[in-house]
Amino acid sequence: MRAHMVAPQKISPKGLSDYLEVMSKAAFQAGISWQVVEKKWPGTKAAFDNFDPAVISKYSGSKMADLLEDDRVIRNHLKLEAVVANARRMLELE
């Protein structure tokens, strides 16, 4: 018997942090069950400083190493690095 499935929470962007969160969630969901991403999302959001581009854009190699060890996030280094690259690019474009 299958448990009732609920669609992921909709995010309505209001600022750069919200846009970065939406972009990041889409990137994490690529190739991974959205249920897994949804379950880990509160921890991912906390690990990424609520997706504040100004903070994330300053992440260093040591912060990335910490994220790769953080079980609150999906520890795919390409996806983690994409969040940082996207934060930096968003600030450039702003």
Biopython code that builds the backbone (N, CA, C, O; Angstrom):
import numpy as np
from Bio.PDB.StructureBuilder import StructureBuilder

atoms = [
    (1, "MET", "N", (0.840, -1.179, 0.000)),
    (1, "MET", "CA", (0.000, 0.000, 0.000)),
    (1, "MET", "C", (0.886, 1.243, 0.000)),
    (1, "MET", "O", (1.807, 1.355, 0.809)),
    (2, "ARG", "N", (0.608, 2.162, -0.897)),
    (2, "ARG", "CA", (1.414, 3.386, -1.001)),
    (2, "ARG", "C", (0.887, 4.469, -0.071)),
    (2, "ARG", "O", (-0.321, 4.660, 0.072)),
    (3, "ALA", "N", (1.798, 5.151, 0.538)),
    (3, "ALA", "CA", (1.425, 6.294, 1.374)),
    (3, "ALA", "C", (0.985, 7.434, 0.466)),
    (3, "ALA", "O", (1.446, 7.544, -0.671)),
    (4, "HIS", "N", (0.112, 8.264, 0.958)),
    (4, "HIS", "CA", (-0.354, 9.418, 0.192)),
    (4, "HIS", "C", (0.819, 10.369, -0.075)),
    (4, "HIS", "O", (1.555, 10.732, 0.843)),
    (5, "MET", "N", (0.981, 10.761, -1.325)),
    (5, "MET", "CA", (2.074, 11.663, -1.690)),
    (5, "MET", "C", (1.577, 13.100, -1.695)),
    (5, "MET", "O", (0.467, 13.385, -2.145)),
    (6, "VAL", "N", (2.393, 13.978, -1.201)),
    (6, "VAL", "CA", (2.079, 15.395, -1.162)),
    (6, "VAL", "C", (3.104, 16.119, -2.011)),
    (6, "VAL", "O", (4.301, 15.852, -1.911)),
    (7, "ALA", "N", (2.636, 17.038, -2.849)),
    (7, "ALA", "CA", (3.542, 17.802, -3.706)),
    (7, "ALA", "C", (4.449, 18.682, -2.863)),
    (7, "ALA", "O", (4.084, 19.067, -1.752)),
    (8, "PRO", "N", (5.639, 19.009, -3.387)),
    (8, "PRO", "CA", (6.548, 19.895, -2.653)),
    (8, "PRO", "C", (5.919, 21.262, -2.402)),
    (8, "PRO", "O", (5.063, 21.722, -3.157)),
    (9, "GLN", "N", (6.359, 21.886, -1.338)),
    (9, "GLN", "CA", (5.879, 23.225, -0.991)),
    (9, "GLN", "C", (6.268, 24.198, -2.095)),
    (9, "GLN", "O", (7.393, 24.163, -2.592)),
    (10, "LYS", "N", (5.346, 25.056, -2.474)),
    (10, "LYS", "CA", (5.621, 26.066, -3.489)),
    (10, "LYS", "C", (6.334, 27.246, -2.828)),
    (10, "LYS", "O", (5.972, 27.669, -1.730)),
    (11, "ILE", "N", (7.327, 27.758, -3.496)),
    (11, "ILE", "CA", (8.061, 28.920, -3.009)),
    (11, "ILE", "C", (7.741, 30.087, -3.935)),
    (11, "ILE", "O", (7.907, 29.974, -5.149)),
    (12, "SER", "N", (7.288, 31.193, -3.384)),
    (12, "SER", "CA", (6.999, 32.391, -4.173)),
    (12, "SER", "C", (8.103, 33.413, -3.911)),
    (12, "SER", "O", (8.089, 34.087, -2.881)),
    (13, "PRO", "N", (9.056, 33.535, -4.834)),
    (13, "PRO", "CA", (10.204, 34.422, -4.613)),
    (13, "PRO", "C", (9.821, 35.886, -4.431)),
    (13, "PRO", "O", (8.976, 36.417, -5.151)),
    (14, "LYS", "N", (10.457, 36.525, -3.455)),
    (14, "LYS", "CA", (10.243, 37.940, -3.189)),
    (14, "LYS", "C", (11.548, 38.735, -3.234)),
    (14, "LYS", "O", (11.529, 39.965, -3.293)),
    (15, "GLY", "N", (12.670, 38.036, -3.205)),
    (15, "GLY", "CA", (13.970, 38.699, -3.214)),
    (15, "GLY", "C", (15.040, 37.730, -3.684)),
    (15, "GLY", "O", (14.736, 36.589, -4.032)),
    (16, "LEU", "N", (16.282, 38.172, -3.696)),
    (16, "LEU", "CA", (17.382, 37.334, -4.194)),
    (16, "LEU", "C", (17.511, 36.024, -3.441)),
    (16, "LEU", "O", (17.765, 34.985, -4.051)),
    (17, "SER", "N", (17.341, 36.052, -2.125)),
    (17, "SER", "CA", (17.447, 34.816, -1.347)),
    (17, "SER", "C", (16.392, 33.807, -1.783)),
    (17, "SER", "O", (16.674, 32.616, -1.915)),
    (18, "ASP", "N", (15.190, 34.290, -2.001)),
    (18, "ASP", "CA", (14.117, 33.400, -2.432)),
    (18, "ASP", "C", (14.398, 32.827, -3.824)),
    (18, "ASP", "O", (14.177, 31.641, -4.065)),
    (19, "TYR", "N", (14.880, 33.665, -4.728)),
    (19, "TYR", "CA", (15.209, 33.183, -6.065)),
    (19, "TYR", "C", (16.331, 32.147, -6.016)),
    (19, "TYR", "O", (16.276, 31.133, -6.713)),
    (20, "LEU", "N", (17.341, 32.402, -5.196)),
    (20, "LEU", "CA", (18.432, 31.442, -5.070)),
    (20, "LEU", "C", (17.921, 30.130, -4.485)),
    (20, "LEU", "O", (18.357, 29.054, -4.894)),
    (21, "GLU", "N", (17.008, 30.216, -3.538)),
    (21, "GLU", "CA", (16.448, 29.005, -2.962)),
    (21, "GLU", "C", (15.680, 28.191, -4.007)),
    (21, "GLU", "O", (15.834, 26.972, -4.082)),
    (22, "VAL", "N", (14.862, 28.857, -4.805)),
    (22, "VAL", "CA", (14.087, 28.164, -5.841)),
    (22, "VAL", "C", (15.027, 27.507, -6.852)),
    (22, "VAL", "O", (14.835, 26.349, -7.223)),
    (23, "MET", "N", (16.035, 28.244, -7.294)),
    (23, "MET", "CA", (16.997, 27.694, -8.257)),
    (23, "MET", "C", (17.736, 26.502, -7.660)),
    (23, "MET", "O", (17.944, 25.491, -8.330)),
    (24, "SER", "N", (18.122, 26.627, -6.418)),
    (24, "SER", "CA", (18.883, 25.569, -5.753)),
    (24, "SER", "C", (18.034, 24.317, -5.561)),
    (24, "SER", "O", (18.505, 23.197, -5.759)),
    (25, "LYS", "N", (16.796, 24.519, -5.180)),
    (25, "LYS", "CA", (15.915, 23.372, -4.968)),
    (25, "LYS", "C", (15.729, 22.617, -6.282)),
    (25, "LYS", "O", (15.744, 21.386, -6.298)),
    (26, "ALA", "N", (15.557, 23.340, -7.370)),
    (26, "ALA", "CA", (15.416, 22.696, -8.682)),
    (26, "ALA", "C", (16.680, 21.917, -9.032)),
    (26, "ALA", "O", (16.600, 20.812, -9.568)),
    (27, "ALA", "N", (17.831, 22.481, -8.736)),
    (27, "ALA", "CA", (19.096, 21.798, -9.030)),
    (27, "ALA", "C", (19.243, 20.532, -8.178)),
    (27, "ALA", "O", (19.682, 19.498, -8.682)),
    (28, "PHE", "N", (18.884, 20.605, -6.915)),
    (28, "PHE", "CA", (18.987, 19.432, -6.052)),
    (28, "PHE", "C", (17.999, 18.345, -6.460)),
    (28, "PHE", "O", (18.284, 17.160, -6.290)),
    (29, "GLN", "N", (16.842, 18.730, -6.995)),
    (29, "GLN", "CA", (15.838, 17.750, -7.387)),
    (29, "GLN", "C", (16.207, 17.018, -8.676)),
    (29, "GLN", "O", (15.661, 15.949, -8.949)),
    (30, "ALA", "N", (17.107, 17.562, -9.458)),
    (30, "ALA", "CA", (17.503, 16.906, -10.708)),
    (30, "ALA", "C", (18.167, 15.565, -10.391)),
    (30, "ALA", "O", (19.223, 15.513, -9.760)),
    (31, "GLY", "N", (17.532, 14.490, -10.838)),
    (31, "GLY", "CA", (18.086, 13.157, -10.634)),
    (31, "GLY", "C", (17.873, 12.568, -9.261)),
    (31, "GLY", "O", (18.372, 11.481, -8.971)),
    (32, "ILE", "N", (17.134, 13.269, -8.401)),
    (32, "ILE", "CA", (16.889, 12.800, -7.034)),
    (32, "ILE", "C", (15.393, 12.938, -6.761)),
    (32, "ILE", "O", (14.756, 13.882, -7.228)),
    (33, "SER", "N", (14.851, 12.016, -6.022)),
    (33, "SER", "CA", (13.444, 12.071, -5.652)),
    (33, "SER", "C", (13.122, 13.385, -4.947)),
    (33, "SER", "O", (13.839, 13.797, -4.036)),
    (34, "TRP", "N", (12.037, 14.045, -5.373)),
    (34, "TRP", "CA", (11.687, 15.304, -4.721)),
    (34, "TRP", "C", (11.330, 15.084, -3.266)),
    (34, "TRP", "O", (11.470, 15.995, -2.450)),
    (35, "GLN", "N", (10.862, 13.865, -2.923)),
    (35, "GLN", "CA", (10.550, 13.587, -1.520)),
    (35, "GLN", "C", (11.813, 13.636, -0.657)),
    (35, "GLN", "O", (11.785, 14.126, 0.472)),
    (36, "VAL", "N", (12.915, 13.124, -1.198)),
    (36, "VAL", "CA", (14.194, 13.162, -0.474)),
    (36, "VAL", "C", (14.636, 14.611, -0.289)),
    (36, "VAL", "O", (15.047, 15.012, 0.800)),
    (37, "VAL", "N", (14.548, 15.388, -1.364)),
    (37, "VAL", "CA", (14.947, 16.799, -1.296)),
    (37, "VAL", "C", (14.059, 17.544, -0.303)),
    (37, "VAL", "O", (14.549, 18.321, 0.517)),
    (38, "GLU", "N", (12.755, 17.303, -0.381)),
    (38, "GLU", "CA", (11.814, 17.981, 0.518)),
    (38, "GLU", "C", (12.115, 17.652, 1.983)),
    (38, "GLU", "O", (12.055, 18.531, 2.844)),
    (39, "LYS", "N", (12.432, 16.407, 2.259)),
    (39, "LYS", "CA", (12.737, 15.983, 3.634)),
    (39, "LYS", "C", (13.986, 16.683, 4.167)),
    (39, "LYS", "O", (14.045, 17.057, 5.339)),
    (40, "LYS", "N", (14.977, 16.855, 3.303)),
    (40, "LYS", "CA", (16.240, 17.461, 3.732)),
    (40, "LYS", "C", (16.236, 18.989, 3.616)),
    (40, "LYS", "O", (17.171, 19.646, 4.074)),
    (41, "TRP", "N", (15.192, 19.557, 3.008)),
    (41, "TRP", "CA", (15.238, 20.983, 2.692)),
    (41, "TRP", "C", (15.397, 21.895, 3.907)),
    (41, "TRP", "O", (16.189, 22.833, 3.823)),
    (42, "PRO", "N", (14.711, 21.692, 5.020)),
    (42, "PRO", "CA", (14.941, 22.590, 6.167)),
    (42, "PRO", "C", (16.414, 22.613, 6.603)),
    (42, "PRO", "O", (16.955, 23.675, 6.908)),
    (43, "GLY", "N", (17.050, 21.453, 6.630)),
    (43, "GLY", "CA", (18.466, 21.396, 6.991)),
    (43, "GLY", "C", (19.352, 22.025, 5.930)),
    (43, "GLY", "O", (20.351, 22.673, 6.246)),
    (44, "THR", "N", (18.983, 21.832, 4.671)),
    (44, "THR", "CA", (19.740, 22.438, 3.571)),
    (44, "THR", "C", (19.663, 23.949, 3.655)),
    (44, "THR", "O", (20.666, 24.644, 3.490)),
    (45, "LYS", "N", (18.468, 24.453, 3.914)),
    (45, "LYS", "CA", (18.278, 25.904, 4.023)),
    (45, "LYS", "C", (19.112, 26.470, 5.179)),
    (45, "LYS", "O", (19.729, 27.527, 5.043)),
    (46, "ALA", "N", (19.128, 25.774, 6.298)),
    (46, "ALA", "CA", (19.930, 26.218, 7.443)),
    (46, "ALA", "C", (21.420, 26.149, 7.120)),
    (46, "ALA", "O", (22.173, 27.065, 7.450)),
    (47, "ALA", "N", (21.848, 25.062, 6.473)),
    (47, "ALA", "CA", (23.262, 24.891, 6.138)),
    (47, "ALA", "C", (23.742, 25.961, 5.161)),
    (47, "ALA", "O", (24.912, 26.344, 5.171)),
    (48, "PHE", "N", (22.828, 26.438, 4.317)),
    (48, "PHE", "CA", (23.168, 27.476, 3.342)),
    (48, "PHE", "C", (22.719, 28.865, 3.797)),
    (48, "PHE", "O", (22.370, 29.706, 2.968)),
    (49, "ASP", "N", (22.725, 29.106, 5.098)),
    (49, "ASP", "CA", (22.452, 30.443, 5.644)),
    (49, "ASP", "C", (21.206, 31.079, 5.034)),
    (49, "ASP", "O", (21.216, 32.244, 4.635)),
    (50, "ASN", "N", (20.127, 30.283, 4.969)),
    (50, "ASN", "CA", (18.845, 30.750, 4.431)),
    (50, "ASN", "C", (18.960, 31.295, 3.004)),
    (50, "ASN", "O", (18.182, 32.152, 2.584)),
    (51, "PHE", "N", (19.939, 30.782, 2.278)),
    (51, "PHE", "CA", (20.165, 31.130, 0.877)),
    (51, "PHE", "C", (20.429, 32.616, 0.662)),
    (51, "PHE", "O", (20.028, 33.189, -0.351)),
    (52, "ASP", "N", (21.099, 33.225, 1.613)),
    (52, "ASP", "CA", (21.498, 34.628, 1.474)),
    (52, "ASP", "C", (22.681, 34.692, 0.511)),
    (52, "ASP", "O", (23.775, 34.242, 0.850)),
    (53, "PRO", "N", (22.473, 35.252, -0.702)),
    (53, "PRO", "CA", (23.555, 35.272, -1.691)),
    (53, "PRO", "C", (24.811, 35.999, -1.213)),
    (53, "PRO", "O", (25.923, 35.605, -1.565)),
    (54, "ALA", "N", (24.645, 37.050, -0.419)),
    (54, "ALA", "CA", (25.808, 37.803, 0.063)),
    (54, "ALA", "C", (26.683, 36.946, 0.976)),
    (54, "ALA", "O", (27.908, 37.066, 0.957)),
    (55, "VAL", "N", (26.067, 36.099, 1.760)),
    (55, "VAL", "CA", (26.821, 35.211, 2.654)),
    (55, "VAL", "C", (27.411, 34.047, 1.863)),
    (55, "VAL", "O", (28.594, 33.732, 1.996)),
    (56, "ILE", "N", (26.587, 33.417, 1.050)),
    (56, "ILE", "CA", (27.026, 32.235, 0.297)),
    (56, "ILE", "C", (28.141, 32.573, -0.682)),
    (56, "ILE", "O", (29.039, 31.761, -0.901)),
    (57, "SER", "N", (28.095, 33.746, -1.265)),
    (57, "SER", "CA", (29.119, 34.127, -2.250)),
    (57, "SER", "C", (30.519, 34.167, -1.641)),
    (57, "SER", "O", (31.513, 34.133, -2.366)),
    (58, "LYS", "N", (30.599, 34.238, -0.324)),
    (58, "LYS", "CA", (31.899, 34.296, 0.365)),
    (58, "LYS", "C", (32.356, 32.933, 0.882)),
    (58, "LYS", "O", (33.389, 32.836, 1.544)),
    (59, "TYR", "N", (31.598, 31.887, 0.586)),
    (59, "TYR", "CA", (31.992, 30.551, 1.038)),
    (59, "TYR", "C", (33.360, 30.201, 0.497)),
    (59, "TYR", "O", (33.667, 30.455, -0.668)),
    (60, "SER", "N", (34.176, 29.616, 1.353)),
    (60, "SER", "CA", (35.540, 29.213, 1.005)),
    (60, "SER", "C", (35.610, 27.694, 0.854)),
    (60, "SER", "O", (34.614, 26.989, 1.013)),
    (61, "GLY", "N", (36.781, 27.226, 0.550)),
    (61, "GLY", "CA", (37.005, 25.791, 0.438)),
    (61, "GLY", "C", (36.698, 25.057, 1.725)),
    (61, "GLY", "O", (36.179, 23.941, 1.688)),
    (62, "SER", "N", (37.009, 25.661, 2.870)),
    (62, "SER", "CA", (36.736, 24.994, 4.145)),
    (62, "SER", "C", (35.235, 24.889, 4.405)),
    (62, "SER", "O", (34.771, 23.889, 4.952)),
    (63, "LYS", "N", (34.481, 25.905, 4.021)),
    (63, "LYS", "CA", (33.027, 25.851, 4.181)),
    (63, "LYS", "C", (32.451, 24.761, 3.278)),
    (63, "LYS", "O", (31.551, 24.029, 3.688)),
    (64, "MET", "N", (32.967, 24.650, 2.050)),
    (64, "MET", "CA", (32.494, 23.616, 1.141)),
    (64, "MET", "C", (32.830, 22.230, 1.690)),
    (64, "MET", "O", (32.028, 21.304, 1.575)),
    (65, "ALA", "N", (34.005, 22.088, 2.283)),
    (65, "ALA", "CA", (34.385, 20.812, 2.895)),
    (65, "ALA", "C", (33.430, 20.469, 4.038)),
    (65, "ALA", "O", (33.041, 19.314, 4.208)),
    (66, "ASP", "N", (33.058, 21.484, 4.815)),
    (66, "ASP", "CA", (32.098, 21.271, 5.894)),
    (66, "ASP", "C", (30.744, 20.815, 5.350)),
    (66, "ASP", "O", (30.117, 19.917, 5.912)),
    (67, "LEU", "N", (30.297, 21.430, 4.263)),
    (67, "LEU", "CA", (29.015, 21.042, 3.661)),
    (67, "LEU", "C", (29.047, 19.604, 3.158)),
    (67, "LEU", "O", (28.049, 18.890, 3.253)),
    (68, "LEU", "N", (30.181, 19.178, 2.628)),
    (68, "LEU", "CA", (30.304, 17.804, 2.136)),
    (68, "LEU", "C", (30.238, 16.782, 3.268)),
    (68, "LEU", "O", (30.003, 15.599, 3.020)),
    (69, "GLU", "N", (30.440, 17.224, 4.500)),
    (69, "GLU", "CA", (30.350, 16.357, 5.672)),
    (69, "GLU", "C", (29.017, 16.519, 6.412)),
    (69, "GLU", "O", (28.741, 15.775, 7.353)),
    (70, "ASP", "N", (28.201, 17.470, 6.003)),
    (70, "ASP", "CA", (26.964, 17.818, 6.696)),
    (70, "ASP", "C", (25.827, 16.913, 6.232)),
    (70, "ASP", "O", (25.427, 16.970, 5.070)),
    (71, "ASP", "N", (25.304, 16.081, 7.128)),
    (71, "ASP", "CA", (24.259, 15.143, 6.723)),
    (71, "ASP", "C", (22.878, 15.792, 6.588)),
    (71, "ASP", "O", (21.901, 15.114, 6.270)),
    (72, "ARG", "N", (22.797, 17.103, 6.831)),
    (72, "ARG", "CA", (21.529, 17.814, 6.605)),
    (72, "ARG", "C", (21.294, 18.075, 5.121)),
    (72, "ARG", "O", (20.164, 18.330, 4.702)),
    (73, "VAL", "N", (22.359, 18.010, 4.330)),
    (73, "VAL", "CA", (22.258, 18.336, 2.901)),
    (73, "VAL", "C", (22.516, 17.097, 2.048)),
    (73, "VAL", "O", (23.072, 16.104, 2.516)),
    (74, "ILE", "N", (22.102, 17.182, 0.794)),
    (74, "ILE", "CA", (22.459, 16.160, -0.178)),
    (74, "ILE", "C", (23.893, 16.466, -0.574)),
    (74, "ILE", "O", (24.170, 17.515, -1.156)),
    (75, "ARG", "N", (24.797, 15.563, -0.262)),
    (75, "ARG", "CA", (26.231, 15.859, -0.367)),
    (75, "ARG", "C", (26.795, 15.519, -1.741)),
    (75, "ARG", "O", (27.663, 14.659, -1.890)),
    (76, "ASN", "N", (26.277, 16.215, -2.727)),
    (76, "ASN", "CA", (26.767, 16.110, -4.092)),
    (76, "ASN", "C", (27.589, 17.369, -4.344)),
    (76, "ASN", "O", (27.041, 18.471, -4.388)),
    (77, "HIS", "N", (28.887, 17.213, -4.506)),
    (77, "HIS", "CA", (29.753, 18.400, -4.565)),
    (77, "HIS", "C", (29.406, 19.318, -5.728)),
    (77, "HIS", "O", (29.546, 20.535, -5.602)),
    (78, "LEU", "N", (28.959, 18.780, -6.850)),
    (78, "LEU", "CA", (28.602, 19.640, -7.988)),
    (78, "LEU", "C", (27.367, 20.482, -7.670)),
    (78, "LEU", "O", (27.308, 21.658, -8.029)),
    (79, "LYS", "N", (26.400, 19.896, -7.011)),
    (79, "LYS", "CA", (25.195, 20.641, -6.642)),
    (79, "LYS", "C", (25.518, 21.694, -5.578)),
    (79, "LYS", "O", (25.007, 22.812, -5.636)),
    (80, "LEU", "N", (26.355, 21.340, -4.620)),
    (80, "LEU", "CA", (26.742, 22.296, -3.580)),
    (80, "LEU", "C", (27.521, 23.469, -4.180)),
    (80, "LEU", "O", (27.284, 24.625, -3.828)),
    (81, "GLU", "N", (28.435, 23.167, -5.071)),
    (81, "GLU", "CA", (29.227, 24.222, -5.720)),
    (81, "GLU", "C", (28.348, 25.096, -6.617)),
    (81, "GLU", "O", (28.612, 26.290, -6.765)),
    (82, "ALA", "N", (27.312, 24.514, -7.213)),
    (82, "ALA", "CA", (26.408, 25.285, -8.063)),
    (82, "ALA", "C", (25.674, 26.356, -7.263)),
    (82, "ALA", "O", (25.442, 27.456, -7.764)),
    (83, "VAL", "N", (25.309, 26.042, -6.026)),
    (83, "VAL", "CA", (24.632, 27.031, -5.182)),
    (83, "VAL", "C", (25.544, 28.240, -4.983)),
    (83, "VAL", "O", (25.092, 29.381, -5.086)),
    (84, "VAL", "N", (26.800, 28.001, -4.705)),
    (84, "VAL", "CA", (27.753, 29.091, -4.486)),
    (84, "VAL", "C", (27.977, 29.881, -5.780)),
    (84, "VAL", "O", (27.970, 31.112, -5.767)),
    (85, "ALA", "N", (28.170, 29.184, -6.874)),
    (85, "ALA", "CA", (28.381, 29.855, -8.162)),
    (85, "ALA", "C", (27.153, 30.686, -8.541)),
    (85, "ALA", "O", (27.288, 31.804, -9.038)),
    (86, "ASN", "N", (25.971, 30.145, -8.309)),
    (86, "ASN", "CA", (24.750, 30.890, -8.624)),
    (86, "ASN", "C", (24.599, 32.121, -7.743)),
    (86, "ASN", "O", (24.157, 33.167, -8.216)),
    (87, "ALA", "N", (24.959, 32.012, -6.467)),
    (87, "ALA", "CA", (24.891, 33.165, -5.568)),
    (87, "ALA", "C", (25.820, 34.282, -6.057)),
    (87, "ALA", "O", (25.441, 35.453, -6.085)),
    (88, "ARG", "N", (27.014, 33.907, -6.431)),
    (88, "ARG", "CA", (27.980, 34.895, -6.926)),
    (88, "ARG", "C", (27.481, 35.561, -8.199)),
    (88, "ARG", "O", (27.592, 36.777, -8.355)),
    (89, "ARG", "N", (26.935, 34.768, -9.101)),
    (89, "ARG", "CA", (26.446, 35.309, -10.377)),
    (89, "ARG", "C", (25.238, 36.206, -10.164)),
    (89, "ARG", "O", (25.115, 37.234, -10.830)),
    (90, "MET", "N", (24.351, 35.845, -9.261)),
    (90, "MET", "CA", (23.197, 36.683, -8.972)),
    (90, "MET", "C", (23.621, 38.064, -8.486)),
    (90, "MET", "O", (23.053, 39.081, -8.883)),
    (91, "LEU", "N", (24.630, 38.078, -7.620)),
    (91, "LEU", "CA", (25.120, 39.368, -7.112)),
    (91, "LEU", "C", (25.781, 40.187, -8.210)),
    (91, "LEU", "O", (25.646, 41.410, -8.241)),
    (92, "GLU", "N", (26.494, 39.522, -9.109)),
    (92, "GLU", "CA", (27.089, 40.217, -10.259)),
    (92, "GLU", "C", (26.021, 40.858, -11.113)),
    (92, "GLU", "O", (26.172, 41.999, -11.549)),
    (93, "LEU", "N", (24.944, 40.137, -11.356)),
    (93, "LEU", "CA", (23.867, 40.631, -12.207)),
    (93, "LEU", "C", (23.058, 41.720, -11.555)),
    (93, "LEU", "O", (22.505, 42.587, -12.232)),
    (94, "GLU", "N", (22.987, 41.677, -10.227)),
    (94, "GLU", "CA", (22.231, 42.706, -9.519)),
    (94, "GLU", "C", (22.951, 44.033, -9.617)),
    (94, "GLU", "O", (22.475, 45.034, -9.082)),
]
sb = StructureBuilder()
sb.init_structure("model")
sb.init_model(0)
sb.init_chain("A")
sb.init_seg("    ")
for serial, (resi, resn, name, xyz) in enumerate(atoms, 1):
    if name == "N":
        sb.init_residue(resn, " ", resi, " ")
    sb.init_atom(name, np.array(xyz, "f"), 0.0, 1.0, " ", f" {name:<3s}", serial, name[0])
structure = sb.get_structure()
